[in-house]
Amino acid sequence: MALDFPDPPSEAAWICDRIEAMRGLAFLDAPGNEPRGLSWSDVAILYRSVSRDAGPVVEELRRRNIPYVVEGLNRLFESPEIEAVVAVFDYMAGTLDETELHRLWRRADLIPAAADWGGAVRLLDQRRDIGSGNRWSAYNLQRLYLDFLEALVVREDTIPGQAQRAELVLFQLGKFSQVISDFEEIYFQSEPAQKYDAFAKWLRHQAPGYYADVDGDVGYAQPDAVTISTVHQAKGMQWPVVVLSCLRRNAFPSKRQGGLGLFHVVPDTAVPDADRYRGTLEDETRLFYVAVTRAQKWLFATFSPSDKKLYSKNSDFFVHCTGHARVSTQDPGVPVDADRLPPQAKVEVPQVTLSFSELKYYFECPYAFKMRFLYGFNAPLHEALGYGKGLHDVLAEMHKRALRDDMVHAEEAETLVDRHLHTPYAYPELRAQLRRAAVDAVHRYLRDHGAELPMTLHSEKPIQVHLGEGITVEGRIDLIRRLDTDEVSVVDFKSTGRAQVEDVTRDQLHIYAVGYEELSGENADLIEVLNLDEEGKTTRETVDAELLAATRKSVLAAGDALRTNHLPRHKSWCDACASCDFVALCATADTRP
């Protein structure tokens, strides 16, 4: 169906009318399946540019309380929840008072019934007291964000409204966590007052444009909500109902833009076939084909004139739709006698690829995994971040050189550390301390294991383990070596005290053993955890066939849990809770001793 409207509000109102009218229509996902009723998440509204065109639909969806998600970080700052969060940092910068902050949080309906608003504000005031003698890193934006949510007891089970809304709110809050990380990775060491002020101004004046039409989501939760997306982001996706909106001339197909561009810097004569990077009508036509083929059953193309003259006429693509014999240009409405069922969101069963770091978080706590990977929350930056990776990179160079019969000697330790150690968030004294610790660790390793360097078989070897049922685990083995007993050992380096629960490491290494078998056709005999700390515990054990089988089952269970969103929290406080970055968002915190 191809329909035109006199103005964008009329177009937006019709789209929302149709979404509401189609909710509950019987739909068959595949032959042989039981039919189900269409739900919010079965609808996608696609645009050539979300940032330019989606405003009227977003406003209408919000007015009608129709749940929606905008793919990527586009239009994030227009949601009431994020406007409230941004206001927290305006308060920290001194440009907003408590009364207005409280109003915005009430308007966003984010304050739980049991919240202590006064206590949360006192927390902000304490963090604004930059004369308390703390190091600058203590004024961590991400930590402030998580602590404020904790002070208000903002959790999945306390967010006002239905459970469906809680999922959407956390999805939005997780996106904002990524925004904080993007800023703080650059300004971590800034003077606190300047950092608060710069972050607040960046959020207001630069971030909305910076994230316009950003392609990727930071988490991969799938809330039951209407999807708003660019056509580019929709590649590879499908929905029962697709609305291809705002088909305007010069917008889709897109008009080549003037102004400063790449070829003002790089001469087009220096780039073979430079025109392909400017975009052509053929490129836009292929993109239009992508858009229309996202619809599994119902496709609606709509047009309304923009108030900007450049976009006031309909697109050639819209005209093409109206000229097609199978496209209706009149809305007959939804048949009153259409089969209907209770709305039921489709539960996708995707191919699941887990990295070992993701798997580690799942084994430690499924709910922390959910916060990190489904909702996209980021952990606060740590001053010593980079130490472990740098030390691992030093050892990787040592072993790769050993494969070329180029053995590292003790006098090279400082040069190796200086080449690989990168600790961008450490203050000068800590950076010097970490450098000394790394040099000592290299000397210690060469003293204890230097004679074993010629036994190296593989270093930093990537593996991919296919466990069946659509589950794949990807990782990188630190070291595979052959011992003087002719046994093959899979080795994992640890460089921080208790960086990982021991049982998780054993599971990880047993999967590595499976990966080595797939890689080489040979069986590993031993697994080792080699701790590089001065008093670190090193463990070595025989590959256990029973544990190997049990670990396979555990990984399959992790994939199934991800597919079904069954990611429960620990029922009571434990060691994993004590070291969790997201315990502030978890009700288990209430059982803290």
Secondary structure, DSSP 8 states (H G I E B T S, - for coil): -EEE-SSHHHHHHHHHHHHHHHTTBEE-SSTTS--EE--GGGEEEEES-HHHH-HHHHHHHHHTT--EEESTTTTGGGSHHHHHHHHHHHHHHTSS-HHHHHHHHHHTT---TT--HHHHHHHHHHHH-TTS---GGGS-HHHHHHHHHHHTT--TTTSSS-HHHHHHHHHHHHHHHHHHHHHHHHHTTS-HHHHHHHHHHHHHHTHHHHTTT----SS----SSEEEEETTTTTT--EEEEEE---BTBBTTB----SS-GGGTS-GGGSTTGGGGT--HHHHHHHHHHHHTTEEEEEEEEE---SSGGG-SB-HHHHHHHTSTT--SS-----TT--B--B--------EEEEHHHHHHHHH-HHHHIIIIIS-------TTTTHHHHHHHHHHHHHHHHHTT----GGGHHHHHHHH---TT--HHHHHHHHHHHHHHHHHHHHHHGGGGGGEEEEEEEEEEE-STTEEEEEEEEEEEE-TTS-EEEEEEE-STT-S-HHHHHHHHHHHHHHHHHHHS----EEEEEE-STT---EEEE--HHHHHHHHHHHHHHHHHHHHT-----SS--HHHHT-TTGGGSGGGGG--
